[in-house]
Amino acid sequence: MDVFSATSKQVGTATAPKVAETPSTQKIEQSDKIAKSNQEIAKPSSDVLNKTVNDLNEQMDKLETNIAFGFNDEISLMYVNVMEKSTGKSIRKIPTEEAMALSAKMKEIVGIIFDKKG
């Protein structure tokens, strides 16, 4: 028996490698559902945020802290206000008034640029 015939028999009996299964449509549908639920979580309504702010402020009052939470309707953003307890004077606001004003202006500019009416 020569070398070539022996090796050709080995090659003929070798098994083909297994190919990984392609993802099923069910997995894709599940990931779509997860993405949609994440979008719903990411954008709570202003009513929910206002209630959350009120709840947080009630908890802060019970703890007698100098921290107050707020909600800016114009930009749909919560902020934290650190105040001096005795005078009520604001020490620091996070994000700052300037940052919130800039965000509102940018939102307005984007609205003008992508206005669907015009």
C-alpha positions in Angstrom: 0.0 0.0 0.0 1.4 3.3 -0.9 1.4 6.5 1.2 -1.1 8.3 -1.0 -3.8 5.7 -0.8 -3.5 5.5 3.0 -3.8 9.2 3.5 -6.8 9.5 1.1 -8.7 6.9 3.1 -8.1 9.0 6.3 -9.2 12.2 4.7 -12.4 10.5 3.3 -13.4 9.2 6.8 -12.7 12.5 8.6 -15.8 14.3 10.0 -16.7 17.8 9.0 -16.5 20.4 11.8 -19.7 21.3 13.4 -21.0 24.8 12.6 -22.4 26.9 15.4 -26.2 27.3 15.3 -27.5 30.6 14.0 -29.4 32.7 16.6 -33.1 31.9 16.6 -35.7 34.5 15.8 -37.1 34.0 19.3 -33.9 35.4 20.8 -34.1 38.4 18.5 -37.7 39.0 19.5 -36.7 38.8 23.2 -33.9 41.3 22.7 -36.4 43.7 21.0 -38.8 43.4 24.0 -35.9 44.1 26.3 -34.9 47.2 24.3 -38.4 48.5 24.3 -38.8 48.0 28.1 -35.4 49.8 28.6 -36.7 52.8 26.6 -39.9 52.9 28.7 -37.7 52.8 31.9 -35.4 55.5 30.5 -38.2 58.0 29.9 -40.4 58.3 33.0 -43.3 60.8 32.8 -43.0 64.2 34.5 -45.8 63.2 36.9 -43.7 60.2 38.0 -40.6 62.4 38.4 -42.5 65.1 40.4 -43.9 62.4 42.7 -40.4 61.0 43.2 -39.1 64.4 44.0 -41.8 65.0 46.6 -41.1 61.6 48.1 -37.4 62.3 48.3 -37.9 65.7 49.9 -40.2 64.1 52.5 -37.4 61.6 53.3 -34.9 64.4 53.5 -37.1 66.4 55.9 -37.4 63.4 58.2 -33.6 63.1 58.2 -33.3 66.8 58.8 -30.7 67.3 56.0 -30.0 70.4 54.0 -30.6 68.7 50.7 -33.6 69.3 48.5 -34.5 67.7 45.2 -36.3 69.5 42.4 -37.6 68.9 38.9 -37.2 71.2 35.9 -40.2 70.7 33.6 -38.6 72.7 30.8 -35.8 70.2 30.3 -37.3 67.2 32.1 -34.4 66.9 34.6 -34.1 66.4 38.3 -31.7 68.4 40.3 -30.2 68.5 43.8 -30.1 71.7 45.8 -27.7 71.9 48.8 -28.9 74.7 51.2 -27.7 76.3 54.4 -30.1 75.0 57.0 -30.4 78.1 59.1 -30.9 80.7 56.3 -32.2 78.6 53.5 -29.6 80.1 51.2 -28.6 77.8 48.3 -25.0 76.6 48.6 -24.8 74.5 45.5 -27.2 73.2 42.8 -26.4 70.1 40.8 -26.6 70.6 37.8 -26.1 74.3 38.0 -28.6 76.9 36.8 -26.3 77.7 33.9 -26.1 74.1 32.9 -29.9 73.7 33.0 -30.4 77.0 31.0 -27.9 75.8 28.4 -29.7 72.5 28.2 -33.0 74.2 27.7 -31.5 76.4 25.0 -30.0 73.5 23.2 -33.3 71.7 23.3 -34.9 74.7 21.8 -32.3 74.9 19.0 -32.6 71.3 18.2 -36.4 71.8 18.0 -35.9 74.7 15.6 -33.5 72.7 13.4 -35.6 69.6 13.2 -39.0 71.4 13.2 -41.4 69.0 11.4 -43.8 71.9 10.5 -41.5 73.6 8.1 
